[in-house]
């Protein structure tokens, strides 16, 4: 029973990690689209920004290139 619970927890952790990575990719795409002036992209980016606020360090966009 303990082994089954551990496998379930591992699966939940992996699924959460994959969902976060996918969401971050979408966030970056909409950030780029907003920068490019694609109509409506800025509104979606602003909504996603609330979810990812504080994840990329102070004052950096998640998709900003390292300098």
CNS distance restraints for C-alpha pairs under 8 A (distance, minus, plus):
assign (resid   1 and name CA) (resid   5 and name CA) 6.32 0.50 0.50
assign (resid   2 and name CA) (resid   6 and name CA) 6.23 0.50 0.50
assign (resid   3 and name CA) (resid   7 and name CA) 6.22 0.50 0.50
assign (resid   4 and name CA) (resid   8 and name CA) 6.19 0.50 0.50
assign (resid   5 and name CA) (resid   9 and name CA) 6.17 0.50 0.50
assign (resid   6 and name CA) (resid  10 and name CA) 6.09 0.50 0.50
assign (resid   7 and name CA) (resid  11 and name CA) 6.10 0.50 0.50
assign (resid   8 and name CA) (resid  12 and name CA) 6.20 0.50 0.50
assign (resid   9 and name CA) (resid  13 and name CA) 6.16 0.50 0.50
assign (resid  10 and name CA) (resid  14 and name CA) 6.16 0.50 0.50
assign (resid  11 and name CA) (resid  15 and name CA) 6.06 0.50 0.50
assign (resid  12 and name CA) (resid  16 and name CA) 6.08 0.50 0.50
assign (resid  13 and name CA) (resid  17 and name CA) 6.13 0.50 0.50
assign (resid  14 and name CA) (resid  18 and name CA) 6.16 0.50 0.50
assign (resid  15 and name CA) (resid  19 and name CA) 6.10 0.50 0.50
assign (resid  16 and name CA) (resid  20 and name CA) 6.11 0.50 0.50
assign (resid  17 and name CA) (resid  21 and name CA) 6.19 0.50 0.50
assign (resid  18 and name CA) (resid  22 and name CA) 6.14 0.50 0.50
assign (resid  19 and name CA) (resid  23 and name CA) 6.09 0.50 0.50
assign (resid  20 and name CA) (resid  24 and name CA) 6.07 0.50 0.50
assign (resid  21 and name CA) (resid  25 and name CA) 6.26 0.50 0.50
assign (resid  22 and name CA) (resid  26 and name CA) 6.38 0.50 0.50
assign (resid  23 and name CA) (resid  27 and name CA) 6.12 0.50 0.50
assign (resid  24 and name CA) (resid  28 and name CA) 6.19 0.50 0.50
assign (resid  24 and name CA) (resid  52 and name CA) 7.69 0.50 0.50
assign (resid  25 and name CA) (resid  29 and name CA) 6.21 0.50 0.50
assign (resid  26 and name CA) (resid  30 and name CA) 6.20 0.50 0.50
assign (resid  27 and name CA) (resid  31 and name CA) 6.13 0.50 0.50
assign (resid  27 and name CA) (resid  45 and name CA) 6.41 0.50 0.50
assign (resid  27 and name CA) (resid  48 and name CA) 6.08 0.50 0.50
assign (resid  27 and name CA) (resid  49 and name CA) 7.35 0.50 0.50
assign (resid  28 and name CA) (resid  32 and name CA) 6.24 0.50 0.50
assign (resid  28 and name CA) (resid  62 and name CA) 6.74 0.50 0.50
assign (resid  28 and name CA) (resid  63 and name CA) 5.59 0.50 0.50
assign (resid  29 and name CA) (resid  33 and name CA) 6.14 0.50 0.50
assign (resid  30 and name CA) (resid  34 and name CA) 5.92 0.50 0.50
assign (resid  30 and name CA) (resid  41 and name CA) 5.72 0.50 0.50
assign (resid  30 and name CA) (resid  42 and name CA) 7.26 0.50 0.50
assign (resid  30 and name CA) (resid  44 and name CA) 6.97 0.50 0.50
assign (resid  30 and name CA) (resid  45 and name CA) 5.37 0.50 0.50
assign (resid  31 and name CA) (resid  35 and name CA) 6.21 0.50 0.50
assign (resid  31 and name CA) (resid  41 and name CA) 7.51 0.50 0.50
assign (resid  31 and name CA) (resid  42 and name CA) 7.29 0.50 0.50
assign (resid  31 and name CA) (resid  45 and name CA) 5.72 0.50 0.50
assign (resid  31 and name CA) (resid  63 and name CA) 7.63 0.50 0.50
assign (resid  32 and name CA) (resid  36 and name CA) 6.16 0.50 0.50
assign (resid  33 and name CA) (resid  37 and name CA) 6.33 0.50 0.50
assign (resid  33 and name CA) (resid  38 and name CA) 5.39 0.50 0.50
assign (resid  33 and name CA) (resid  41 and name CA) 5.84 0.50 0.50
assign (resid  33 and name CA) (resid  42 and name CA) 7.64 0.50 0.50
assign (resid  34 and name CA) (resid  38 and name CA) 5.65 0.50 0.50
assign (resid  34 and name CA) (resid  39 and name CA) 7.63 0.50 0.50
assign (resid  34 and name CA) (resid  40 and name CA) 7.76 0.50 0.50
assign (resid  34 and name CA) (resid  41 and name CA) 4.87 0.50 0.50
assign (resid  34 and name CA) (resid  42 and name CA) 4.68 0.50 0.50
assign (resid  34 and name CA) (resid  45 and name CA) 7.08 0.50 0.50
assign (resid  37 and name CA) (resid  41 and name CA) 7.62 0.50 0.50
assign (resid  37 and name CA) (resid  42 and name CA) 7.99 0.50 0.50
assign (resid  38 and name CA) (resid  42 and name CA) 7.78 0.50 0.50
assign (resid  40 and name CA) (resid  44 and name CA) 6.77 0.50 0.50
assign (resid  41 and name CA) (resid  45 and name CA) 6.00 0.50 0.50
assign (resid  42 and name CA) (resid  46 and name CA) 6.03 0.50 0.50
assign (resid  43 and name CA) (resid  47 and name CA) 6.45 0.50 0.50
assign (resid  44 and name CA) (resid  48 and name CA) 6.27 0.50 0.50
assign (resid  45 and name CA) (resid  49 and name CA) 5.89 0.50 0.50
assign (resid  46 and name CA) (resid  50 and name CA) 6.81 0.50 0.50
assign (resid  47 and name CA) (resid  51 and name CA) 7.48 0.50 0.50
assign (resid  48 and name CA) (resid  52 and name CA) 6.62 0.50 0.50
assign (resid  49 and name CA) (resid  53 and name CA) 5.63 0.50 0.50
assign (resid  52 and name CA) (resid  56 and name CA) 7.96 0.50 0.50
assign (resid  54 and name CA) (resid  58 and name CA) 6.91 0.50 0.50
assign (resid  55 and name CA) (resid  62 and name CA) 7.41 0.50 0.50
assign (resid  56 and name CA) (resid  60 and name CA) 5.99 0.50 0.50
assign (resid  56 and name CA) (resid  61 and name CA) 6.41 0.50 0.50
assign (resid  56 and name CA) (resid  62 and name CA) 5.15 0.50 0.50
assign (resid  60 and name CA) (resid  64 and name CA) 6.40 0.50 0.50
